[in-house]
Structure formats: structure tokens, C-alpha cells
């Protein structure tokens, strides 16, 4: 019983002095935009809520796992080092692929968002209410971001900070243009919002159709680049599984061959991807 009273007394004293030991930090009103490369990549991939250190830990874990597998399978130090580098780059490559897929999927949805905003404005809704209504009427992949905007407006009533958080959640150049158009219309007034949104919708539809056609025609370029890089390394890994192959690739000449092949493969892949890549619009209003 004495021990229990002692524990309760100690807990009470700790709670009493806790405001001075662990003061409450003031949270900023809006979300601070991430300026690092990993932060921008996470935001573009739709994972802005994920801490950047998670990506770093994922890269380290994949690097160690791939290097361990390569070493246990082949016992070739050069291949283990290459597997270490490839494993470290795998999460970054996955995030970039996810970002590209998300951008392509959203590109065809923004005209519908503009049409929904036009319908809400013409129905007499205010601009914050028109954006908040997209939490229900927008395409399913975009409703979560507009739902957070609606909750932010309900909690704070401050349009500018809620709009900034909406842009950070969407992380899309077209979303920035739409939000800034609505913000400007709210600040300066006027009757040109509907024609501007209608012209923006038509421009996005034409751009999406053109990009889809060009990407379908150039898809063979990326396929050829991936096949040209992966095929020789698959054959090399199969040869290194044999004892005589592992011994040959562990020699100085084998190490030079592996390192030189890795450099040539990387440069050739980047050049081919560069040739077949379409320029993406930048986030000028981020």
C-alpha cells in the first residue's frame, strides 16, 4: 500500500511539473511546404503524410537486403556492391513511378473538377463552399484532399491557409492553377471566373489527349531501355551462380568488367529515357 501511494505521489508531482519540463510547442497555422527532394517526391506521390526518414530507412533496408541476397547467391563482391546500390535506389524509383502514375491519372480528372466548380458557382454557392462540395462530388481519388479542405475551413474559417494546405496535399501543377484562380477571383471579385475555368478545362482536356497519344507512341522507347539494361545483368547473374563463374567475376578483370558494364548500362538507360521523356509542367504556385 505504501508503494502504491508513493507511485501516485510521484505521478502527481511529475504531472505538476510537466508544463515546465515538456512545454507545448505552437503548431504553425498552415503546413510548412517541404523543400527537400525527398519531401517533394513524397508529396508528388500522394504520400505527404509519410515522414522523410521512412524513405531513408526503406532505402537502407532494401540496400542491405539486396546486398545480402546477392552475396549469399554469388559470393561476388562487385555484384554485392551493385545490388547494394540498386536496392538503395529501389524505393526512390518506386516513388517516382507512383508519382508519374498519379499525375497521369489526375490529368484526366481536372477538367471534371473545373466543370463541377463551374456548376457550383453558377448555382450560387460561395467559392469556399464550392471547393468544399468537391469532397462529395469530385472523382474518388481526389475526395480525400478536398475533404481535408472542408474540415480545415470548418475549423479555422481561413481560406488562404486552407487553400495552401489543399495545394500541398494535391501536389499537382494543375491543382495549383485552379486553386490560385479561385483565390484571385475571391480576392478581387469579378464575373470572369466561369469563363476562365471553362477555358482552363478545355486547355487541360486538349493537353491530356495530346500527351496520351504521344506517350502511347513512345512507350516502346522505355520498354526497349528497360529490356536493354536488365537482360545482360540477368545473364550475368545466372553465370555468377556457377562456381567457375563466381571465381571469374571475383578476379580483378571480372570486377573491371562488372563496373564498366554498370556504368555503360546506367548511362545508356538515362540517355534513352531522356530522349523519350516528355517535359512535365512545373509547380509555379507551390
N, C-alpha and C positions, 0 to 999 in steps of 0.2 A: 504493500500500500504506500509505503514511503517512497519507493521508486516511482510509482505512478504519479504521485504529487510532484516529485522532482521533475519528471518529464513534462508534465503540464506547466509547471512554473517556467522551465526553460523555454518551452514553445511559446508561452505568452511573452516572455522577455524578448525572444527573437522577433516575434511579430511586432512588438512595440518599437524596436529599433530598426526594423526592415526598411521604412521610408528613407532613412539616412544611409543605410548600407547599400541598398539597391534602389536608387531613385528612378522614378518613371521617366523614360525618355519621351520627349514630344515627337509625335509622328508627323511627318510633313503632310500638308493637305492633299497634294497630288502625288502620284507615283513618280519617283525620280527615274527619268529615262536611262536605260543602260547604254553606256558609251563604249564598252569593250566589245571586241569582236565576238566573243562567246555570248555575251548578253544580247547583241543584235541578232545573232544566229538563233538563239532560243526564242526571241520574240518573233522572228520571221517564221519559225517552225510551229508557232502556236503554243509554245511551252514557256511563256514568260514567267509563269509561277515557279518554275524549277530553278533552284539556285545554281549559280555557275560552278560551284565546287563539285556538284554532282557530275557535271560533264568531265571535269578534270579527273575525278575518281573513276568514272567509267572508262576514260582513255587509259588510265594507268592499269586498271584491272584487265581490260581487253589486251593491252600490250603484254602484260606478264603471262596471261593465259595462252595467247598465241605463241609467244616465245617458248613457253614450257612445252607445248604440244609439238612444235617444230623440233625442239631439241630432243625430246623423247623419241620422236619418229625417225629422225635422220642423224642426230648427233653431229650436225654440221654447224659450226659456229656462225658462219656467214648467213646461212639460211635462218638461223635463230634470230640474228640481228634484224634481218629483213622482216621476219614475222613480227618482231617487236615493233618496228616502225609501222607496219601495216595494221597491226592491232590497235596502236595508238591513234591512227587516223580513221579507224572504222566508225566510232561514234560521231565524229565530225562529218564524215561522208554521209552517214545516215541522217543527220540533222539537215544537211544541205539538200539531200534528196526529198526529205519531208517538206522542207520549205518550198522547193520547186513544185512539188505536187499540190501543196496548199495554195500557192499562187495561181497555178493553172486552174484549179477547181474554183477558186474565188473569182477569177477573172470573168467567168461567165455569169456570176451571180450579181455583180454590182449594177448592171442595167436594171435588174428586177428591184434592187434596193432603191434606185433612183425613182422608178415608177411608183413604188409604194410611198416614198416620201412625197411625190407629186400628188398622189391621191389623198394623202392625209392633209397636206397643206390646202388643197382645193376644197376639202371637206370642212375647213375652218379650224383645224387644230393648230395650236401653237407649235413652234419649231421644237422645243424640248419634248413636248408630248408626241410630236410626230416621230422623233427618233426613238422615244421610249416604246411606242407602239410596235416598233420593229422586233422587240423581244418576243412578240407573238406571231407577227405576220411575216417576218424575214425568213429566208431559207434556213433550214435546221442547223447548218454548220456555222451560222453567224448569230444565232439567237442568244447564245451564252454571253457574248460580248455586249450585245445591246441590253440583255437582262441586267448585267452589272452596271451599265449606264443608268438604267431605270432606278436601280437601288441607290446609286450614288446621288442622283437628282432628288430622290425622296429623302435621303438622309441629310444632304447638305444644301440642296437648292441652288448650288453654284454651277452654272452651265459651263463656264470656261474650264474649270478643273475637271469636271466630269467628262468634257469633250477630250481633254488631254489624256485622261485615263482610257477612254474609248480608243483613241488612236494608238496608244501603247499596247492595248490588248489585241487590236486587229493587226497592227504592224504591216500595213499594206499601203502602197502609194495611192491607189485609187480611193481607199478609205480616207486617207489624209485629205485628198482633194474634195471629197464630198463633205467631210466634217468642216473643213475650212470655208467652203462655200456657204454652208448653213450658218456658221459662226458669223461670217461677214454680213449675210442677209439679216441676222438677228441684231447686229450692232448698228448697221447703217439704215436698215429698213429698205423699202422699195418693193416693187411688184415684179422684178425680173428674176426671182428665184425659180419659178416654174419653168420659164424658157431656158434658163441656164442649166437646170437639172435635166431637162429634156435633151438639150444639145449634148450634155455630158454623157447621158445614156446612149445616144446614137453613136458618139465617138468611141465609147467603150465597146459597144457591140461590133463595130467595124474593126477595131483593133484586135479583139478576141478572135474574130473569124479569120483575119489575115494571119495572126500568129499560129492558129491551129493548123492552117494549111501549110505554112512554111515548116512548122515542127514535124508534121507528118511526112513531108518530103525529105527532111534532113535526119529523120530518125535512124536511117541506115548508117549515117556517119558515126553516131555514138555507139551503135551496135558493132560496127567494124572496129572502133577504137577499143572497146572492152574485149572483144574476141582476140584482137591482135596482141593485147597486153597479157591476158590471162592464159592463153593456150601454151606459150612457151614455158611458163612457170609451172603449169600442171605437169608437163612432160619432165621438167627438171626435178620436180618433187617425186615423181614416180621413179626416176633414175636414182635419186638420192636414197630411196628406201632400200636399195640393194647395198650390201656391204662394200663391194668394189666401187660403186658409185659414190657412196659417202666418203670413202677414202680419197677418191679422186677430187671431189669438191672441197675436201678439207685441206688440200695442198695449197701452196701459195698461188699456183696458176689457177686452181679452181676458185679461190677467193677473188682473184682479179676478174675472172670470167663472170662470177655472180655479181660483183659490184658494178662492173661495166655494163652488164645486161640490165641491171636495175636502173642505172642512170639513163641508158638509152630508152628503156621502156617508159620511164616516167616522162622524159622529155617528149617522146613521140605521142604519148597519150595526151599530154597537156596541149600540144600543138594541134592535134586533131580535134580535141574538144573546143579549143579556142576558135578554130575555123568554123565549126558547126554551131557555135553558140550565138543566140540572139541577145541583143542588149536588153536588159530589164530596166524599166523606169525606176528612178531613184526617189527616195522619200525626202522631197524638198521641204515638207511641212512637218517633219517628225519633231 
